[in-house]
Amino acid sequence: MGTGIYVHVPFCRSICPYCDFTVALSDPAQFGALASAILQEAELRAPNLVPSTLYFGGGTPTELPGELLSRLVRGLARAAAGLEVTVEANPESVTAEGMRRLREAGVTRVSLGVQSADPGLLRTLGRGHTLEGARDAYRAIREAGIPTVNVDLMFGLPGQDPSRWEASLDELLSWEPDHLSAYALELNPAVPMARALASGRLRALPDEAGEAQYSRLCARARAAGLEHYEVSNFARPGARSEHNQAYWSGRAYVGLGPGAHSFRESERAWNVRRYREYIRRIQSGESALEGREDLSAGQRLLERIFLGLRTASGVVFGELPSGDREAVAEAARAWAPRQNLEWVALGADRMSFTEAGFWYSQGLTADFIAGVETAAPPTSISTGGSFREN
């Protein structure tokens, strides 16, 4: 099935108040050293790997100069034929020349972090671009000839009333993107925006308002010809993200760069988060790995269920480990009829959530998993620890 490569570039021009990722303020003096360290790590950990997909996330990968990022793309793609190569970008870091370089290097997808088309909400989110800047960035990506363009959007934001949400949807869908990723605001209690909400400086949007926005999003995306293939992702036919689908199906991937995670068979590992320490370790010939864990068969099964239920395809019983298939199918046949039939779809070979059920999927999944733990063979489940999302 192949192994994907994920590359983490932590640099951002500013840190958004809702962000809890492994990020750092841009440090141009370290750009070259980071790129060299990533290439060196790839040679140490996966010297013969020809990746099935290549994904640059962050942070903001396009904070790196176009020439440097192109060198990384070429060095890690290893001349793989027909490779999907994705680069995340923020509008303020997109230039026409940079996009041309990426296209020439083999980049096939750019994911543009727009988040909102509302000037006031862009300020609330601490974004470094304007609406006009986002439009210009999208145009530059298209004109460079990048085949597939995704735009990121957020909903459930403080102060985001229905009219402001409709305006953002109207704007971004009018660009006719190939792919749309839309995420509800979720905050770690330690980030600045969470503290602002706790102190009353910002007012949280009620849950029912977020649900209404999600419902409207689904309807508008469908009308625009986008397939809803995962809880937060919509795509034109043929434009789904191969890299992210590999995550959801439990395939292996190698993570390079500070804070990057890797997964192979039953082992998950992760790199040291601080970029200077990451560079130091690689330059001195040390491992950048900070930790690892071995997942039991039970943990892997529950993770496959959790991730599968995020997708429109759902959990396909025949794709589960042979010893667990019938137990999971039986649990589904017992559980599904007791749920709201507008939310859950049960077939002979799979169980999935409907589009209406996606909004409730977190709670529904937790409830179903509890039933699986009861129904599945003890040899699969009892050896496992607590389930957690990748």
VOLO-22315 format. One record per residue (C-alpha): x, y negated, z. Coordinates in steps of 0.001 Angstrom, whole numbers, plus 524288, in hexadecimal, padded with zeros to 5 digits. Layout:
REM residues N
XYZ;...
REM end
This chain:
REM residues 390
800008000080000;80BCD7F71D800B9;811507EE0780B1B;80F0A7DF7880B55;8187A7D50C8100C;8140F7C9B18186F;81D737BE2D819F5;81B557B474824F8;81FF27A688822D6;81CF179F6082F94;81F497915082B8B;81498786EB82B49;8156E7781782A42;80C7177707835ED;805F2780C383F01;7F71E7810A83DF7;7F0217802884B2E;7E8BD78CEA848E5;7F483794FD84490;7F9877A09484C59;8025D7A688841FA;8112E7A7DB84268;8145579A4783D3E;81E8978FB583F30;820AA781E883A68;82809781B582DA1;836C67823382F2A;83CB077FA8821B2;84A6578237826B0;846587905482936;83EB3792F481CAE;84A1C7993481596;84E517A12A8215D;8408C7A66D82337;83F627AA6F814FD;84C837B1598155B;848DB7B83A82207;83C147BD3681C2C;8432D7C2D481063;84D597C8E18194C;842DC7CED68220C;83C5B7D4C581605;8492D7DB4781228;84B1F7E08C81FDE;83D5D7E5B182212;8382B7E91681496;8438E7E98880B1A;83CDA7F211800E9;82EE07ED6F80287;828027E8DD7F642;81C077E2647FC55;80E117E4FE7F872;80A7F7D6F37FC31;8123C7CB24800E0;80C347C0C380994;812397B43D80EF7;80AD97AEEA81AB8;80D5F7A5BC825D3;80E6579B42829BE;80F6F7951B81C69;8183179C7B812DC;817D7791228094D;81F0A788CC81347;82AFE78FA180DB3;830417891E80162;82B3278F527F4F4;8388F7944A7F0F5;83A9F79B037FE11;82D0D7A10B7FE94;82EA17A5CB7F094;83B6E7AC587F460;834457B37D7FF42;829857B7D87F5FC;833177BD357EC15;83B967C3997F665;830567CABA7FD04;827F57CE107F129;833127D6647EBCA;82D937D5F17DE09;8216C7DDAB7E1BC;818437DE247D61A;80ACC7D8057D798;80D9A7D3D07E591;803C27CB4E7ECCA;80BE17C06B7F2F5;804847B7167FBDE;809667AA65801CE;802007A27780BE8;802BA793BA80A54;7FDD478760810C4;7F9D477C788078A;80419772C380C43;80F0977C57808E0;80A5577F387FB09;81180778EB7EFB7;8100C77B327E12B;81E6977EDB7DFEC;81DC07880B7EB9B;8120478F2C7E5FA;8188D790807D8A9;8246D796887DF32;81BF17A0297E68B;814A87A4187DA4F;821867A6757D336;826457AE997DECD;81A5F7B77D7DDBF;810A07B20E7E792;802E57B6507E3AB;7FA937B0A87EEBC;7FAD27A4467F6DD;7F2567A2E5802FA;7EFCA794858057B;7EC897908F81381;7E23E7861D81153;7D9B97895A81D61;7D02377E2381B38;7CC4B773F781129;7C7A076AA081BC9;7D16975FA281EF8;7CD1A75EC682D1D;7CE0F76D6382F48;7DB6376DCB828C6;7DFDE7642C83335;7D98F76C4583DF5;7E0CF7782F838E6;7ED9C770BA83865;7EF6B773BE82A0D;7FA1376CA4822B4;7F28076A6181626;7E6F4762B581108;7DC0F767C280873;7E23F761357FCBF;7EF377678280047;7E8A8774DC80098;7E293772707F351;7EFBF76E8A7EDB6;7F62D77AA27F37D;7EBE4783B17EDDE;7ED6B77D3A7E09C;7FC4077ECC7E126;7FAFB78D557E41F;7F1AC78F507D8C6;7F9DA7875A7CF52;805F478F2D7D2F7;7FEF679B567CE0C;7FE027A2E57DAD1;7F4157AD6F7D70B;7EC3E7AE237E3B5;7E92B7A34F7ED78;7E3007A5237FACA;7DE0F79A1180354;7DCB379B0281223;7D12D794C581918;7CD1A793E88276A;7BF99792F282D6E;7B9E2791F083AF6;7C1CF7859083D41;7BEE877B2B8478A;7B631770EF84147;7B3C4778E9834FB;7A53E776C8832E4;79E0777D6082791;79FEE7721281E27;7AEA1771B58205C;7AF767806B81E65;7A78277FBC811D8;7B059774F480CD3;7BC8177D3A80F0E;7B653788EF80855;7B1F3780907FCE3;7BF8477AD97FB55;7C785787457FC17;7BE4B78F977F3F0;7BE52785157E975;7CCCC787F07E790;7C8F8795D27E356;7D34979D127EB4D;7D5C07AB607E88A;7D5297AEB87F6EE;7CFBB7A86380339;7D3B87AB8081134;7CADF7A57F81B88;7CD5D7A6CB82A15;7C5A37A31383621;7CD4179AEC83FD7;7D2E67A3A284A89;7DC0A79DE4854A6;7E6417A2FE85DF2;7E39B79BF586AF4;7F185796AE86AFB;7F0D578EE285E44;7EE417802085E96;7E0D7780E585824;7DC1B78A9B86269;7E0707814886D1A;7D97D776198665A;7CCEF77E0486605;7CE6D781E18744B;7D04C773B387859;7C4A876ED38707A;7CCD3766B5866FF;7C74776F7985C4A;7BA0C7762885C3A;7B92978446857E3;7AF737880A84D5F;7A4AB7912085293;7A59379F6384E58;798C379E9C84706;79E0D7934F83EEE;7A9EC79B6583B3C;7A12C7A6AD83751;7991679DAD82EAD;7A5717989582840;7AA207A670825A7;79D107AA1481FB5;79D9479E3D816E7;7AB917A1658131C;7A7CB7AF2F80EFC;79C737AA5E806B8;7A45879FA38001E;7AFF47A8747FD4D;7A6F47B2B07F75C;7A0937A8607EEBE;7AE1F7A4357EA40;7B12B7B2147E5BB;7B9EE7B60B7F119;7B8D87C3D17F6C5;7B8777C4B780595;7C2207CFD38076F;7C6C37CD748156C;7C1377C6188210F;7C8A37B99781DC1;7CC397BB9E80F83;7C5777B97C80277;7CB067BBC97F4E7;7C7D07BB957E698;7C8067C91D7E054;7D62A7CD6B7DF4F;7DB487C2DC7E884;7DB097C9D77F5A0;7E7877C9437FDA1;7EEB27D61E7FBE3;7F7D87D2FF80730;7ED137D0828110A;7E54E7DC4480C6C;7F14D7E47780FA3;7F0C67DF7381DB0;7E2627E2C481EE9;7E47A7F086819A8;7EF9D7F3818230B;7FABF7F40381936;808FF7F1AA81CE9;80F977E46881C40;81CCD7DEBB81FCD;81D277D17982676;828EE7C8A682458;82BF47BBD782B24;829FA7B688838F0;81E1A7BC2D83FDA;81AA07C52683478;813F27D22583765;816277DF0783057;80E6C7EBA482FED;812467F91B82B11;80B62805E382E2B;808C4804A583CCA;812EA7FA588403A;8108D7EBBF84180;81C437E2C28436F;81E447D42684432;829747CA7F842E5;82E217C04C84C6D;825BD7B41284B0D;82F9A7A8DE84C55;8355A7A60183F06;842C87A1E5843F7;844077AE7F84BAE;83F557B62183FD1;849B27AFD983739;8544A7B1E384186;8513A7C04A842E6;851377C2EC8345E;85DBB7BB2F83219;864987C2BF83CF4;8601D7CFDB837AE;8564C7D26D8428F;848717D73F840F7;83E0A7CCB5840C7;8341B7D601846BF;82EF47D1BD853EB;825BD7DCF7856BA;81ECF7E8EA851A4;813BA7F1EA8555C;80F477FF5A8511C;800BB8007884EAB;7F9F880D0785260;7F10D81431848FF;7E58B80EB585094;7EA46800BD84F77;7EC8D80256840EB;7DEF5807ED83EF5;7D8647FCCD84641;7E07B7F2DB83EDE;7DC8B7F8D1831E0;7CE4D7F7CD83608;7CFBB7E9D183ABA;7D6887E52B82E6C;7CDC57ECFC8255B;7C1877E6E682B17;7C6D17D973827BB;7C54B7DCE281958;7B9757DE6D810AB;7BDC97EC7180DD0;7BD117EF9F81C48;7C24F7FC0D82266;7C346806C88182C;7C2C18138181FBD;7CA9581B29815B6;7D618811CA81711;7D7958144E825A6;7E0BB81ECE82B1F;7DAC382C0B82828;7D90C82FBE8365E;7D134823798395A;7C8608222382D7B;7BCCC829E78321F;7BD3E8247483FF9;7BD0E8166F83ADB;7B24C819A583108;7AA1E81FC083BCC;7AC48813F884488;7A7F780B1F83958;79BBE8132B836C6;798218123584524;79B8F803D9846B9;7970D7FD2483A2E;788578000C83B0E;787CA7F97284868;78CDF7EC8E842DA;7863E7E1BD83B5A;7851A7E7B382DCF;787677DA4D827D3;795367DACE82D61;799CF7E8CB82B75;79A017F14181F35;79C057FFF2820A6;79E98808A4814ED;7A255816CD8136C;7B0CD8138C8123C;7B263806C7819C1;7AD2B7FC9D8231B;7AE4B7EE0782100;7A8AD7E12B82572;79FF77D94F81C9A;7A3097CB2B819B9;799527C73F82435;79FF97D0AF82D91;7AD877CB2482B47;7AA987BFDF8348D;7A8177C99083F93;7B2D07D2F583B8D;7BBCE7D0E784721;7B1AE7D5018511D;7ABFA7DF9184863;7B9627E56C845F9;7BCA37E5B68546E;7AFD77ECA18573D;7B1FC7F69D84C6E;7BFF37F93A850B3;7BB017FC5285E5B;7B261806B785822;7BDB780C2285034;7C60880D7C85C6D;7BB168159A86247;7B89D81DF58563C;7C6418200485093;7CEAC82BAA85481;7D69C8294C860ED;7E31F82CBD859AC;7E12F820BF85132;7DC68816C885AF9;7E0F181A1B868A0;7EF518182D8656D;7ED2480A2086159;7EE587FD4B8686B;7E5CF7F161866E1;7E20C7ED5985931;7E6377E00E85450;7E5D57D94D84741;7F22E7D8B683F21;
REM end
